[in-house]
């Protein structure tokens, strides 16, 4: 974030542990495996966007809070917060502390979210 002007992606990592930027890079690389991803820095987070946002990343001192769009609730101990956004949309919050947290399970959730951001039905 910047104190003057618009927020920047790099500004979200000012004063954060190096592992936070490395974890973000792993999330971004995983998402880009599915296709084009645009980063939209906001005041308190970075949105990852296809046609619409499919994930949001909030930086903390030593972790990321990743909010993933979903068409259903996901029951996993990794999901710390489950918020029903509408009849067919959920926002799932996951805390990531290292690049190793971006594993197959998380990549699957990102892929579903990426599919939703285009408007087509994700694979079941």
N, CA, C and O atoms as CSV, one atom per row, in Angstrom:
chain,resi,resn,atom,element,x,y,z
A,1,UNK,N,N,0.851,-1.163,0.000
A,1,UNK,CA,C,0.000,0.000,0.000
A,1,UNK,C,C,0.896,1.225,0.000
A,1,UNK,O,O,2.047,1.170,0.433
A,2,UNK,N,N,0.374,2.292,-0.473
A,2,UNK,CA,C,1.145,3.514,-0.463
A,2,UNK,C,C,0.417,4.554,0.361
A,2,UNK,O,O,-0.804,4.512,0.514
A,3,UNK,N,N,1.189,5.489,0.889
A,3,UNK,CA,C,0.552,6.549,1.658
A,3,UNK,C,C,0.098,7.682,0.742
A,3,UNK,O,O,-0.741,8.500,1.117
A,4,UNK,N,N,0.660,7.717,-0.453
A,4,UNK,CA,C,0.222,8.703,-1.432
A,4,UNK,C,C,-0.165,7.975,-2.702
A,4,UNK,O,O,0.520,7.040,-3.116
A,5,UNK,N,N,-1.250,8.394,-3.322
A,5,UNK,CA,C,-1.675,7.777,-4.564
A,5,UNK,C,C,-2.402,6.468,-4.361
A,5,UNK,O,O,-2.897,6.158,-3.278
A,6,UNK,N,N,-2.449,5.719,-5.430
A,6,UNK,CA,C,-3.186,4.455,-5.440
A,6,UNK,C,C,-2.385,3.334,-4.804
A,6,UNK,O,O,-1.155,3.368,-4.801
A,7,UNK,N,N,-3.085,2.335,-4.261
A,7,UNK,CA,C,-2.395,1.171,-3.709
A,7,UNK,C,C,-1.639,0.420,-4.805
A,7,UNK,O,O,-2.043,0.436,-5.968
A,8,UNK,N,N,-0.555,-0.229,-4.432
A,8,UNK,CA,C,0.224,-1.051,-5.357
A,8,UNK,C,C,0.342,-2.459,-4.782
A,8,UNK,O,O,0.223,-2.669,-3.575
A,9,UNK,N,N,0.577,-3.409,-5.667
A,9,UNK,CA,C,0.780,-4.781,-5.206
A,9,UNK,C,C,1.989,-4.826,-4.276
A,9,UNK,O,O,1.904,-5.380,-3.180
A,10,UNK,N,N,3.108,-4.252,-4.702
A,10,UNK,CA,C,4.325,-4.316,-3.887
A,10,UNK,C,C,4.147,-3.627,-2.538
A,10,UNK,O,O,4.756,-4.038,-1.551
A,11,UNK,N,N,3.332,-2.598,-2.483
A,11,UNK,CA,C,3.099,-1.890,-1.237
A,11,UNK,C,C,2.446,-2.749,-0.171
A,11,UNK,O,O,2.612,-2.490,1.021
A,12,UNK,N,N,1.710,-3.762,-0.582
A,12,UNK,CA,C,1.067,-4.657,0.382
A,12,UNK,C,C,2.086,-5.506,1.154
A,12,UNK,O,O,1.751,-6.105,2.176
A,13,UNK,N,N,3.319,-5.552,0.665
A,13,UNK,CA,C,4.348,-6.384,1.304
A,13,UNK,C,C,5.343,-5.566,2.116
A,13,UNK,O,O,6.258,-6.130,2.715
A,14,UNK,N,N,5.183,-4.254,2.146
A,14,UNK,CA,C,6.056,-3.401,2.955
A,14,UNK,C,C,5.933,-3.783,4.429
A,14,UNK,O,O,4.829,-3.841,4.971
A,15,UNK,N,N,7.056,-4.040,5.065
A,15,UNK,CA,C,7.070,-4.362,6.485
A,15,UNK,C,C,6.604,-5.766,6.821
A,15,UNK,O,O,6.428,-6.092,7.995
A,16,UNK,N,N,6.405,-6.591,5.828
A,16,UNK,CA,C,5.948,-7.967,6.053
A,16,UNK,C,C,7.145,-8.917,5.987
A,16,UNK,O,O,8.173,-8.587,5.396
A,17,UNK,N,N,7.009,-10.083,6.591
A,17,UNK,CA,C,8.041,-11.114,6.503
A,17,UNK,C,C,8.231,-11.526,5.046
A,17,UNK,O,O,7.291,-11.489,4.252
A,18,UNK,N,N,9.453,-11.916,4.706
A,18,UNK,CA,C,9.754,-12.331,3.330
A,18,UNK,C,C,8.875,-13.498,2.899
A,18,UNK,O,O,8.548,-13.625,1.719
A,19,UNK,N,N,8.491,-14.348,3.840
A,19,UNK,CA,C,7.659,-15.499,3.506
A,19,UNK,C,C,6.286,-15.085,2.982
A,19,UNK,O,O,5.653,-15.847,2.251
A,20,UNK,N,N,5.821,-13.897,3.343
A,20,UNK,CA,C,4.511,-13.429,2.875
A,20,UNK,C,C,4.551,-13.198,1.361
A,20,UNK,O,O,3.648,-13.629,0.643
A,21,UNK,N,N,5.583,-12.526,0.882
A,21,UNK,CA,C,5.721,-12.297,-0.563
A,21,UNK,C,C,5.941,-13.612,-1.303
A,21,UNK,O,O,5.409,-13.800,-2.397
A,22,UNK,N,N,6.716,-14.520,-0.723
A,22,UNK,CA,C,6.964,-15.823,-1.357
A,22,UNK,C,C,5.667,-16.632,-1.444
A,22,UNK,O,O,5.423,-17.313,-2.440
A,23,UNK,N,N,4.858,-16.558,-0.424
A,23,UNK,CA,C,3.583,-17.281,-0.428
A,23,UNK,C,C,2.647,-16.683,-1.464
A,23,UNK,O,O,1.957,-17.416,-2.172
A,24,UNK,N,N,2.615,-15.356,-1.560
A,24,UNK,CA,C,1.793,-14.700,-2.577
A,24,UNK,C,C,2.250,-15.127,-3.971
A,24,UNK,O,O,1.421,-15.417,-4.833
A,25,UNK,N,N,3.556,-15.167,-4.195
A,25,UNK,CA,C,4.080,-15.583,-5.504
A,25,UNK,C,C,3.627,-17.001,-5.839
A,25,UNK,O,O,3.325,-17.299,-6.995
A,26,UNK,N,N,3.577,-17.882,-4.832
A,26,UNK,CA,C,3.120,-19.260,-5.062
A,26,UNK,C,C,1.631,-19.290,-5.401
A,26,UNK,O,O,1.214,-20.051,-6.275
A,27,UNK,N,N,0.827,-18.474,-4.725
A,27,UNK,CA,C,-0.608,-18.394,-5.026
A,27,UNK,C,C,-0.805,-17.888,-6.454
A,27,UNK,O,O,-1.584,-18.458,-7.218
A,28,UNK,N,N,-0.103,-16.823,-6.807
A,28,UNK,CA,C,-0.237,-16.235,-8.139
A,28,UNK,C,C,0.197,-17.218,-9.222
A,28,UNK,O,O,-0.469,-17.341,-10.250
A,29,UNK,N,N,1.308,-17.919,-9.000
A,29,UNK,CA,C,1.784,-18.907,-9.971
A,29,UNK,C,C,0.762,-20.030,-10.135
A,29,UNK,O,O,0.503,-20.482,-11.251
A,30,UNK,N,N,0.188,-20.475,-9.030
A,30,UNK,CA,C,-0.829,-21.540,-9.099
A,30,UNK,C,C,-2.030,-21.073,-9.905
A,30,UNK,O,O,-2.530,-21.810,-10.754
A,31,UNK,N,N,-2.496,-19.862,-9.649
A,31,UNK,CA,C,-3.665,-19.330,-10.360
A,31,UNK,C,C,-3.370,-19.147,-11.840
A,31,UNK,O,O,-4.244,-19.384,-12.675
A,32,UNK,N,N,-2.170,-18.735,-12.176
A,32,UNK,CA,C,-1.822,-18.493,-13.581
A,32,UNK,C,C,-1.680,-19.783,-14.373
A,32,UNK,O,O,-1.611,-19.744,-15.601
A,33,UNK,N,N,-1.637,-20.910,-13.705
A,33,UNK,CA,C,-1.640,-22.190,-14.421
A,33,UNK,C,C,-2.961,-22.401,-15.147
A,33,UNK,O,O,-3.024,-23.166,-16.109
A,34,UNK,N,N,-4.013,-21.733,-14.696
A,34,UNK,CA,C,-5.343,-21.895,-15.281
A,34,UNK,C,C,-5.594,-20.910,-16.411
A,34,UNK,O,O,-6.530,-21.098,-17.188
A,35,UNK,N,N,-4.786,-19.868,-16.523
A,35,UNK,CA,C,-4.967,-18.862,-17.559
A,35,UNK,C,C,-4.595,-17.479,-17.062
A,35,UNK,O,O,-3.894,-17.322,-16.062
A,36,UNK,N,N,-5.073,-16.493,-17.775
A,36,UNK,CA,C,-4.756,-15.094,-17.488
A,36,UNK,C,C,-5.325,-14.678,-16.133
A,36,UNK,O,O,-6.475,-14.970,-15.803
A,37,UNK,N,N,-4.493,-13.991,-15.362
A,37,UNK,CA,C,-4.904,-13.461,-14.058
A,37,UNK,C,C,-4.431,-12.024,-13.969
A,37,UNK,O,O,-3.264,-11.722,-14.221
A,38,UNK,N,N,-5.338,-11.152,-13.613
A,38,UNK,CA,C,-5.010,-9.738,-13.419
A,38,UNK,C,C,-4.972,-9.450,-11.917
A,38,UNK,O,O,-5.863,-9.877,-11.183
A,39,UNK,N,N,-3.964,-8.742,-11.465
A,39,UNK,CA,C,-3.862,-8.338,-10.067
A,39,UNK,C,C,-4.442,-6.931,-9.933
A,39,UNK,O,O,-4.044,-6.019,-10.657
A,40,UNK,N,N,-5.372,-6.761,-9.015
A,40,UNK,CA,C,-5.971,-5.449,-8.775
A,40,UNK,C,C,-5.755,-5.069,-7.311
A,40,UNK,O,O,-6.497,-5.511,-6.434
A,41,UNK,N,N,-4.734,-4.246,-7.053
A,41,UNK,CA,C,-4.490,-3.842,-5.665
A,41,UNK,C,C,-5.568,-2.879,-5.179
A,41,UNK,O,O,-5.917,-1.910,-5.853
A,42,UNK,N,N,-6.074,-3.171,-4.010
A,42,UNK,CA,C,-7.055,-2.323,-3.336
A,42,UNK,C,C,-6.404,-1.805,-2.055
A,42,UNK,O,O,-5.254,-2.134,-1.766
A,43,UNK,N,N,-7.117,-1.015,-1.305
A,43,UNK,CA,C,-6.549,-0.446,-0.085
A,43,UNK,C,C,-6.148,-1.519,0.929
A,43,UNK,O,O,-5.085,-1.418,1.541
A,44,UNK,N,N,-6.977,-2.537,1.114
A,44,UNK,CA,C,-6.707,-3.539,2.147
A,44,UNK,C,C,-6.405,-4.929,1.601
A,44,UNK,O,O,-6.130,-5.843,2.379
A,45,UNK,N,N,-6.448,-5.110,0.285
A,45,UNK,CA,C,-6.208,-6.441,-0.280
A,45,UNK,C,C,-5.820,-6.332,-1.748
A,45,UNK,O,O,-5.825,-5.253,-2.341
A,46,UNK,N,N,-5.489,-7.473,-2.303
A,46,UNK,CA,C,-5.203,-7.594,-3.735
A,46,UNK,C,C,-6.229,-8.564,-4.297
A,46,UNK,O,O,-6.326,-9.703,-3.841
A,47,UNK,N,N,-6.994,-8.117,-5.284
A,47,UNK,CA,C,-7.955,-9.013,-5.928
A,47,UNK,C,C,-7.262,-9.721,-7.088
A,47,UNK,O,O,-6.507,-9.111,-7.845
A,48,UNK,N,N,-7.530,-11.009,-7.212
A,48,UNK,CA,C,-7.085,-11.781,-8.367
A,48,UNK,C,C,-8.300,-11.940,-9.267
A,48,UNK,O,O,-9.341,-12.442,-8.844
A,49,UNK,N,N,-8.153,-11.505,-10.517
A,49,UNK,CA,C,-9.299,-11.327,-11.402
A,49,UNK,C,C,-9.084,-12.074,-12.715
A,49,UNK,O,O,-8.005,-12.042,-13.305
A,50,UNK,N,N,-10.126,-12.734,-13.142
A,50,UNK,CA,C,-10.218,-13.281,-14.491
A,50,UNK,C,C,-11.121,-12.314,-15.249
A,50,UNK,O,O,-10.644,-11.279,-15.714
A,51,UNK,N,N,-12.395,-12.617,-15.385
A,51,UNK,CA,C,-13.362,-11.620,-15.856
A,51,UNK,C,C,-13.915,-10.875,-14.650
A,51,UNK,O,O,-14.176,-9.674,-14.712
A,52,UNK,N,N,-14.089,-11.606,-13.554
A,52,UNK,CA,C,-14.465,-11.034,-12.258
A,52,UNK,C,C,-13.471,-11.577,-11.233
A,52,UNK,O,O,-12.689,-12.477,-11.538
A,53,UNK,N,N,-13.501,-11.036,-10.037
A,53,UNK,CA,C,-12.588,-11.499,-8.993
A,53,UNK,C,C,-12.932,-12.921,-8.577
A,53,UNK,O,O,-14.099,-13.264,-8.386
A,54,UNK,N,N,-11.903,-13.734,-8.443
A,54,UNK,CA,C,-12.108,-15.108,-7.965
A,54,UNK,C,C,-11.409,-15.350,-6.636
A,54,UNK,O,O,-11.645,-16.367,-5.983
A,55,UNK,N,N,-10.548,-14.418,-6.234
A,55,UNK,CA,C,-9.863,-14.547,-4.950
A,55,UNK,C,C,-9.401,-13.167,-4.492
A,55,UNK,O,O,-9.222,-12.248,-5.290
A,56,UNK,N,N,-9.218,-13.059,-3.194
A,56,UNK,CA,C,-8.682,-11.843,-2.606
A,56,UNK,C,C,-7.584,-12.216,-1.631
A,56,UNK,O,O,-7.679,-13.222,-0.928
A,57,UNK,N,N,-6.537,-11.396,-1.593
A,57,UNK,CA,C,-5.387,-11.677,-0.745
A,57,UNK,C,C,-5.158,-10.484,0.177
A,57,UNK,O,O,-4.946,-9.363,-0.285
A,58,UNK,N,N,-5.202,-10.734,1.474
A,58,UNK,CA,C,-4.888,-9.713,2.468
A,58,UNK,C,C,-3.591,-10.121,3.146
A,58,UNK,O,O,-3.466,-11.249,3.621
A,59,UNK,N,N,-2.628,-9.214,3.194
A,59,UNK,CA,C,-1.354,-9.535,3.824
A,59,UNK,C,C,-1.402,-9.241,5.317
A,59,UNK,O,O,-2.050,-8.295,5.763
A,60,UNK,N,N,-0.713,-10.063,6.064
A,60,UNK,CA,C,-0.519,-9.878,7.496
A,60,UNK,C,C,0.992,-9.885,7.740
A,60,UNK,O,O,1.761,-10.093,6.802
A,61,UNK,N,N,1.421,-9.666,8.954
A,61,UNK,CA,C,2.860,-9.596,9.230
A,61,UNK,C,C,3.610,-10.850,8.801
A,61,UNK,O,O,4.703,-10.756,8.241
A,62,UNK,N,N,3.037,-12.025,9.057
A,62,UNK,CA,C,3.737,-13.272,8.753
A,62,UNK,C,C,2.864,-14.267,7.997
A,62,UNK,O,O,3.167,-15.460,7.978
A,63,UNK,N,N,1.788,-13.797,7.376
A,63,UNK,CA,C,0.876,-14.719,6.676
A,63,UNK,C,C,0.039,-13.967,5.657
A,63,UNK,O,O,0.034,-12.737,5.612
A,64,UNK,N,N,-0.665,-14.731,4.847
A,64,UNK,CA,C,-1.681,-14.202,3.940
A,64,UNK,C,C,-3.029,-14.734,4.390
A,64,UNK,O,O,-3.129,-15.847,4.905
A,65,UNK,N,N,-4.055,-13.938,4.192
A,65,UNK,CA,C,-5.417,-14.429,4.332
A,65,UNK,C,C,-5.985,-14.431,2.916
A,65,UNK,O,O,-6.182,-13.383,2.302
A,66,UNK,N,N,-6.239,-15.635,2.420
A,66,UNK,CA,C,-6.738,-15.822,1.062
A,66,UNK,C,C,-8.225,-16.093,1.135
A,66,UNK,O,O,-8.659,-17.040,1.791
A,67,UNK,N,N,-9.016,-15.256,0.458
A,67,UNK,CA,C,-10.454,-15.464,0.364
A,67,UNK,C,C,-10.749,-15.957,-1.043
A,67,UNK,O,O,-10.414,-15.301,-2.029
A,68,UNK,N,N,-11.380,-17.119,-1.123
A,68,UNK,CA,C,-11.631,-17.788,-2.398
A,68,UNK,C,C,-13.130,-17.835,-2.658
A,68,UNK,O,O,-13.914,-18.171,-1.770
A,69,UNK,N,N,-13.521,-17.497,-3.881
A,69,UNK,CA,C,-14.929,-17.612,-4.292
A,69,UNK,C,C,-15.252,-19.082,-4.521
A,69,UNK,O,O,-14.430,-19.827,-5.053
A,70,UNK,N,N,-16.449,-19.498,-4.121
A,70,UNK,CA,C,-16.853,-20.885,-4.306
A,70,UNK,C,C,-18.343,-20.935,-4.612
A,70,UNK,O,O,-19.090,-20.025,-4.253
A,71,UNK,N,N,-18.771,-22.009,-5.282
A,71,UNK,CA,C,-20.198,-22.205,-5.542
A,71,UNK,C,C,-20.838,-23.070,-4.472
A,71,UNK,O,O,-22.026,-23.384,-4.548
A,72,UNK,N,N,-20.046,-23.460,-3.464
A,72,UNK,CA,C,-20.541,-24.288,-2.356
A,72,UNK,C,C,-19.639,-24.084,-1.151
A,72,UNK,O,O,-18.513,-23.600,-1.265
A,73,UNK,N,N,-20.153,-24.456,-0.020
A,73,UNK,CA,C,-19.347,-24.431,1.187
A,73,UNK,C,C,-18.342,-25.577,1.118
A,73,UNK,O,O,-18.630,-26.627,0.544
A,74,UNK,N,N,-17.194,-25.379,1.687
A,74,UNK,CA,C,-16.168,-26.409,1.740
A,74,UNK,C,C,-15.851,-26.654,3.207
A,74,UNK,O,O,-15.426,-25.747,3.923
A,75,UNK,N,N,-16.059,-27.863,3.636
A,75,UNK,CA,C,-15.760,-28.228,5.025
A,75,UNK,C,C,-14.353,-28.798,5.086
A,75,UNK,O,O,-14.106,-29.934,4.680
A,76,UNK,N,N,-13.453,-28.002,5.591
A,76,UNK,CA,C,-12.063,-28.390,5.751
A,76,UNK,C,C,-11.530,-27.629,6.951
A,76,UNK,O,O,-11.908,-26.477,7.166
A,77,UNK,N,N,-10.660,-28.249,7.737
A,77,UNK,CA,C,-10.074,-27.512,8.856
A,77,UNK,C,C,-9.226,-26.332,8.404
A,77,UNK,O,O,-8.917,-25.447,9.202
A,78,UNK,N,N,-8.850,-26.314,7.138
A,78,UNK,CA,C,-8.056,-25.200,6.604
A,78,UNK,C,C,-8.905,-23.948,6.373
A,78,UNK,O,O,-8.387,-22.831,6.383
A,79,UNK,N,N,-10.196,-24.138,6.168
A,79,UNK,CA,C,-11.089,-23.006,5.914
A,79,UNK,C,C,-11.500,-22.430,7.266
A,79,UNK,O,O,-12.239,-23.056,8.026
A,80,UNK,N,N,-11.014,-21.243,7.546
A,80,UNK,CA,C,-11.243,-20.616,8.847
A,80,UNK,C,C,-12.552,-19.864,8.926
A,80,UNK,O,O,-13.115,-19.692,10.007
A,81,UNK,N,N,-13.034,-19.416,7.783
A,81,UNK,CA,C,-14.282,-18.657,7.759
A,81,UNK,C,C,-15.065,-19.064,6.520
A,81,UNK,O,O,-14.516,-19.159,5.422
A,82,UNK,N,N,-16.346,-19.301,6.714
A,82,UNK,CA,C,-17.266,-19.678,5.634
A,82,UNK,C,C,-18.340,-18.597,5.590
A,82,UNK,O,O,-19.114,-18.456,6.537
A,83,UNK,N,N,-18.395,-17.843,4.512
A,83,UNK,CA,C,-19.404,-16.788,4.415
A,83,UNK,C,C,-20.243,-17.000,3.168
A,83,UNK,O,O,-19.719,-17.054,2.055
A,84,UNK,N,N,-21.548,-17.121,3.362
A,84,UNK,CA,C,-22.454,-17.265,2.222
A,84,UNK,C,C,-22.717,-15.870,1.672
A,84,UNK,O,O,-23.331,-15.037,2.338
A,85,UNK,N,N,-22.247,-15.620,0.447
A,85,UNK,CA,C,-22.380,-14.307,-0.170
A,85,UNK,C,C,-23.719,-14.151,-0.886
A,85,UNK,O,O,-24.252,-13.045,-0.977
A,86,UNK,N,N,-24.259,-15.255,-1.391
A,86,UNK,CA,C,-25.562,-15.264,-2.066
A,86,UNK,C,C,-26.025,-16.713,-2.134
A,86,UNK,O,O,-25.388,-17.602,-1.568
A,87,UNK,N,N,-27.133,-16.947,-2.824
A,87,UNK,CA,C,-27.685,-18.309,-2.903
A,87,UNK,C,C,-26.687,-19.302,-3.489
A,87,UNK,O,O,-26.659,-20.464,-3.085
A,88,UNK,N,N,-25.873,-18.856,-4.434
A,88,UNK,CA,C,-24.946,-19.756,-5.111
A,88,UNK,C,C,-23.482,-19.384,-4.955
A,88,UNK,O,O,-22.642,-19.862,-5.717
A,89,UNK,N,N,-23.159,-18.539,-3.982
A,89,UNK,CA,C,-21.773,-18.113,-3.803
A,89,UNK,C,C,-21.375,-18.141,-2.343
A,89,UNK,O,O,-22.124,-17.724,-1.459
A,90,UNK,N,N,-20.183,-18.642,-2.119
A,90,UNK,CA,C,-19.562,-18.654,-0.805
A,90,UNK,C,C,-18.213,-17.965,-0.911
A,90,UNK,O,O,-17.583,-17.983,-1.969
A,91,UNK,N,N,-17.778,-17.372,0.158
A,91,UNK,CA,C,-16.415,-16.858,0.291
A,91,UNK,C,C,-15.762,-17.666,1.400
A,91,UNK,O,O,-16.247,-17.706,2.531
A,92,UNK,N,N,-14.656,-18.308,1.057
A,92,UNK,CA,C,-13.954,-19.186,1.978
A,92,UNK,C,C,-12.601,-18.565,2.316
A,92,UNK,O,O,-11.844,-18.197,1.417
A,93,UNK,N,N,-12.300,-18.449,3.587
A,93,UNK,CA,C,-11.084,-17.785,4.035
A,93,UNK,C,C,-10.080,-18.817,4.546
A,93,UNK,O,O,-10.397,-19.655,5.390
A,94,UNK,N,N,-8.860,-18.733,4.012
A,94,UNK,CA,C,-7.790,-19.660,4.361
A,94,UNK,C,C,-6.548,-18.846,4.732
A,94,UNK,O,O,-6.204,-17.882,4.047
A,95,UNK,N,N,-5.884,-19.235,5.810
A,95,UNK,CA,C,-4.641,-18.569,6.227
A,95,UNK,C,C,-3.461,-19.368,5.675
A,95,UNK,O,O,-3.380,-20.582,5.859
A,96,UNK,N,N,-2.551,-18.671,4.998
A,96,UNK,CA,C,-1.370,-19.301,4.410
A,96,UNK,C,C,-0.119,-18.680,5.026
A,96,UNK,O,O,0.006,-17.456,5.085
A,97,UNK,N,N,0.795,-19.513,5.478
A,97,UNK,CA,C,2.012,-18.993,6.113
A,97,UNK,C,C,3.288,-19.292,5.338
A,97,UNK,O,O,4.347,-18.749,5.650
A,98,UNK,N,N,3.190,-20.160,4.323
A,98,UNK,CA,C,4.382,-20.482,3.533
A,98,UNK,C,C,3.961,-20.938,2.139
A,98,UNK,O,O,2.812,-21.327,1.931
A,99,UNK,N,N,4.894,-20.889,1.181
A,99,UNK,CA,C,4.567,-21.369,-0.163
A,99,UNK,C,C,4.107,-22.821,-0.180
A,99,UNK,O,O,3.348,-23.213,-1.067
A,100,UNK,N,N,4.549,-23.625,0.779
A,100,UNK,CA,C,4.146,-25.032,0.839
A,100,UNK,C,C,2.654,-25.186,1.118
A,100,UNK,O,O,2.081,-26.240,0.841
A,101,UNK,N,N,2.022,-24.157,1.658
A,101,UNK,CA,C,0.574,-24.199,1.889
A,101,UNK,C,C,-0.219,-24.180,0.587
A,101,UNK,O,O,-1.408,-24.498,0.576
A,102,UNK,N,N,0.438,-23.806,-0.509
A,102,UNK,CA,C,-0.217,-23.783,-1.820
A,102,UNK,C,C,-0.037,-25.179,-2.424
A,102,UNK,O,O,0.787,-25.396,-3.313
A,103,UNK,N,N,-0.837,-26.111,-1.909
A,103,UNK,CA,C,-0.743,-27.517,-2.285
A,103,UNK,C,C,-1.869,-27.900,-3.243
A,103,UNK,O,O,-2.609,-27.040,-3.722
A,104,UNK,N,N,-1.989,-29.181,-3.514
A,104,UNK,CA,C,-3.002,-29.659,-4.452
A,104,UNK,C,C,-4.418,-29.299,-4.048
A,104,UNK,O,O,-5.232,-28.932,-4.895
A,105,UNK,N,N,-4.718,-29.401,-2.765
A,105,UNK,CA,C,-6.061,-29.055,-2.287
A,105,UNK,C,C,-6.363,-27.577,-2.561
A,105,UNK,O,O,-7.428,-27.246,-3.082
A,106,UNK,N,N,-5.439,-26.704,-2.216
A,106,UNK,CA,C,-5.650,-25.274,-2.426
A,106,UNK,C,C,-5.723,-24.947,-3.916
A,106,UNK,O,O,-6.552,-24.139,-4.334
A,107,UNK,N,N,-4.864,-25.565,-4.710
A,107,UNK,CA,C,-4.921,-25.346,-6.164
A,107,UNK,C,C,-6.261,-25.768,-6.728
A,107,UNK,O,O,-6.769,-25.125,-7.647
A,108,UNK,N,N,-6.853,-26.843,-6.198
A,108,UNK,CA,C,-8.188,-27.270,-6.638
A,108,UNK,C,C,-9.242,-26.222,-6.331
A,108,UNK,O,O,-10.102,-25.933,-7.162
A,109,UNK,N,N,-9.173,-25.650,-5.129
A,109,UNK,CA,C,-10.126,-24.587,-4.771
A,109,UNK,C,C,-9.940,-23.374,-5.666
A,109,UNK,O,O,-10.917,-22.756,-6.087
A,110,UNK,N,N,-8.683,-23.028,-5.961
A,110,UNK,CA,C,-8.417,-21.889,-6.854
A,110,UNK,C,C,-8.928,-22.162,-8.265
A,110,UNK,O,O,-9.469,-21.267,-8.915
A,111,UNK,N,N,-8.761,-23.385,-8.736
A,111,UNK,CA,C,-9.229,-23.723,-10.086
A,111,UNK,C,C,-10.747,-23.582,-10.188
A,111,UNK,O,O,-11.258,-23.048,-11.172
A,112,UNK,N,N,-11.462,-24.056,-9.180
A,112,UNK,CA,C,-12.927,-23.908,-9.169
A,112,UNK,C,C,-13.301,-22.430,-9.160
A,112,UNK,O,O,-14.194,-22.004,-9.893
A,113,UNK,N,N,-12.619,-21.660,-8.336
A,113,UNK,CA,C,-12.902,-20.230,-8.250
A,113,UNK,C,C,-12.613,-19.546,-9.581
A,113,UNK,O,O,-13.381,-18.695,-10.029
A,114,UNK,N,N,-11.506,-19.918,-10.206
A,114,UNK,CA,C,-11.137,-19.352,-11.507
A,114,UNK,C,C,-12.222,-19.652,-12.543
A,114,UNK,O,O,-12.582,-18.787,-13.341
A,115,UNK,N,N,-12.739,-20.883,-12.523
A,115,UNK,CA,C,-13.814,-21.261,-13.446
A,115,UNK,C,C,-15.064,-20.429,-13.216
A,115,UNK,O,O,-15.724,-20.018,-14.170
A,116,UNK,N,N,-15.391,-20.180,-11.958
A,116,UNK,CA,C,-16.570,-19.367,-11.640
A,116,UNK,C,C,-16.433,-17.928,-12.140
A,116,UNK,O,O,-17.424,-17.285,-12.485
A,117,UNK,N,N,-15.212,-17.440,-12.174
A,117,UNK,CA,C,-14.984,-16.057,-12.587
A,117,UNK,C,C,-15.167,-15.845,-14.077
A,117,UNK,O,O,-15.144,-14.708,-14.547
A,118,UNK,N,N,-15.345,-16.906,-14.816
A,118,UNK,CA,C,-15.645,-16.801,-16.236
A,118,UNK,C,C,-17.143,-16.931,-16.457
A,118,UNK,O,O,-17.681,-16.454,-17.456
A,119,UNK,N,N,-17.800,-17.577,-15.522
A,119,UNK,CA,C,-19.225,-17.782,-15.654
A,119,UNK,C,C,-19.589,-19.173,-16.116
A,119,UNK,O,O,-20.770,-19.516,-16.156
A,120,UNK,N,N,-18.593,-19.995,-16.472
A,120,UNK,CA,C,-18.917,-21.367,-16.868
A,120,UNK,C,C,-18.925,-22.240,-15.626
A,120,UNK,O,O,-18.365,-21.871,-14.593
A,121,UNK,N,N,-19.551,-23.378,-15.727
A,121,UNK,CA,C,-19.629,-24.302,-14.595
A,121,UNK,C,C,-18.289,-24.962,-14.373
A,121,UNK,O,O,-17.683,-25.450,-15.327
A,122,UNK,N,N,-17.803,-24.994,-13.138
A,122,UNK,CA,C,-16.536,-25.672,-12.863
A,122,UNK,C,C,-16.706,-27.170,-12.950
A,122,UNK,O,O,-17.818,-27.691,-12.857
A,123,UNK,N,N,-15.582,-27.866,-13.131
A,123,UNK,CA,C,-15.614,-29.337,-13.140
A,123,UNK,C,C,-16.008,-29.835,-11.776
A,123,UNK,O,O,-15.614,-29.248,-10.768
A,124,UNK,N,N,-16.749,-30.862,-11.718
A,124,UNK,CA,C,-17.172,-31.458,-10.442
A,124,UNK,C,C,-16.250,-32.567,-10.055
A,124,UNK,O,O,-16.440,-33.192,-9.012
